[in-house]
Amino acid sequence: QVRLVESGGGLVQPGGSLRLSCAASENIFSMYKLGWYRQAPGRQRELVAHITSGGSTIYADSVKGRFTISRDNARNTLFLQMNSLNPEDTAVYYCNRVGPLGVGMWDWGQGTQVTVSP
């Protein structure tokens, strides 16, 4: 019932930066804990960052200090600023509402591909 559209991915060199965006279809954005997930080939989808309705942020150890999650509730948009990228960050990145145990609660969008390569 909630459409999620991710954008901003691409090919970047190690040490580079990307800014991902996630647009939601309805104005319910401010009410929920939201997060960014990523999935690399052959690996489980993992939650890398999330932000509460009050603006508190939590990061996975693998991205802490390099990624910054933020939200613009007025525009129903979620962002992920990614700096100091390395090849291990290569994955398809998805946004979603974060439920119990970190499970994504809404239908998944298409995701956006991030490839970090020389």
C-alpha positions as CSV (number, residue, x, y, z in Angstrom):
1,Q,0.0,0.0,0.0
2,V,3.0,2.3,0.5
3,R,5.2,2.7,-2.6
4,L,8.9,3.2,-2.1
5,V,11.2,4.5,-4.8
6,E,15.0,4.5,-4.3
7,S,17.3,6.6,-6.4
8,G,20.8,8.0,-6.4
9,G,22.9,4.9,-6.9
10,G,25.7,4.4,-9.4
11,L,29.3,3.6,-10.0
12,V,31.8,5.2,-7.8
13,Q,35.5,4.8,-7.1
14,P,36.8,3.7,-3.7
15,G,36.8,6.7,-1.3
16,G,34.1,8.4,-3.2
17,S,30.6,9.5,-2.1
18,L,27.0,9.0,-3.1
19,R,23.7,10.3,-1.7
20,L,20.7,8.0,-1.9
21,S,17.1,9.1,-1.8
22,C,13.9,7.3,-1.0
23,A,10.6,8.7,-1.9
24,A,7.4,7.5,-0.2
25,S,4.0,7.6,-1.9
26,E,2.0,8.9,1.1
27,N,2.4,11.5,3.8
28,I,2.9,9.0,6.6
29,F,6.6,9.5,6.7
30,S,6.9,11.3,10.0
31,M,5.2,8.6,12.0
32,Y,7.6,5.7,11.6
33,K,11.1,4.4,12.1
34,L,12.7,4.3,8.7
35,G,15.9,2.6,7.5
36,W,18.2,1.7,4.7
37,Y,19.0,-1.9,3.9
38,R,21.4,-3.4,1.5
39,Q,21.8,-6.7,-0.2
40,A,24.9,-8.0,-2.0
41,P,24.8,-11.0,-4.3
42,G,24.7,-14.2,-2.3
43,R,24.2,-12.4,1.0
44,Q,21.3,-11.7,3.3
45,R,19.7,-8.3,3.3
46,E,21.0,-6.2,6.2
47,L,19.9,-3.1,7.9
48,V,22.7,-0.6,7.8
49,A,21.1,2.5,9.2
50,H,17.8,3.6,10.7
51,I,16.2,6.8,12.0
52,T,13.3,7.1,14.5
53,S,10.3,9.4,14.3
54,G,12.1,11.6,16.8
55,G,15.3,11.8,14.6
56,S,17.5,9.4,16.6
57,T,19.9,7.5,14.4
58,I,21.5,4.0,14.6
59,Y,24.1,2.6,12.4
60,A,25.6,-0.8,11.7
61,D,29.2,-1.1,12.8
62,S,30.2,-1.6,9.2
63,V,29.0,1.9,8.1
64,K,29.3,3.9,11.3
65,G,31.3,7.1,10.8
66,R,30.9,6.9,7.1
67,F,27.2,6.9,6.4
68,T,24.6,9.4,7.6
69,I,20.8,8.8,7.5
70,S,18.4,11.7,7.5
71,R,14.8,12.4,6.7
72,D,12.7,15.2,5.2
73,N,9.2,14.6,6.5
74,A,7.7,17.5,4.6
75,R,8.7,15.8,1.3
76,N,8.3,12.2,2.4
77,T,11.9,11.6,1.6
78,L,14.6,9.6,3.3
79,F,18.3,10.1,2.5
80,L,21.5,8.2,3.0
81,Q,24.8,10.1,2.6
82,M,27.6,7.6,1.9
83,N,31.2,8.7,2.2
84,S,34.5,6.9,2.1
85,L,32.9,4.1,0.1
86,N,34.8,0.8,-0.4
87,P,34.1,-2.3,-2.5
88,E,32.4,-4.0,0.4
89,D,29.7,-1.4,0.2
90,T,28.7,-2.7,-3.3
91,A,25.0,-3.8,-3.0
92,V,21.5,-3.0,-3.9
93,Y,20.2,-0.5,-1.4
94,Y,16.6,-0.4,-0.2
95,C,14.6,1.8,2.1
96,N,11.7,0.6,4.3
97,R,9.8,1.1,7.5
98,V,11.7,-0.7,10.2
99,G,9.7,-3.1,12.3
100,P,10.4,-5.5,15.2
101,L,13.8,-7.2,14.9
102,G,14.7,-4.8,12.1
103,V,12.3,-6.4,9.6
104,G,11.1,-4.3,6.7
105,M,7.4,-3.7,7.1
106,W,6.2,-2.4,3.7
107,D,6.5,-3.8,0.2
108,W,10.1,-3.5,-1.1
109,G,10.9,-1.1,-3.9
110,Q,13.2,-1.8,-6.7
111,G,16.3,-0.6,-4.8
112,T,19.2,1.3,-6.3
113,Q,22.5,-0.3,-7.3
114,V,25.7,1.0,-5.7
115,T,28.9,-0.3,-7.2
116,V,32.2,0.7,-5.7
117,S,35.1,-0.2,-8.1
118,P,38.3,1.3,-9.4
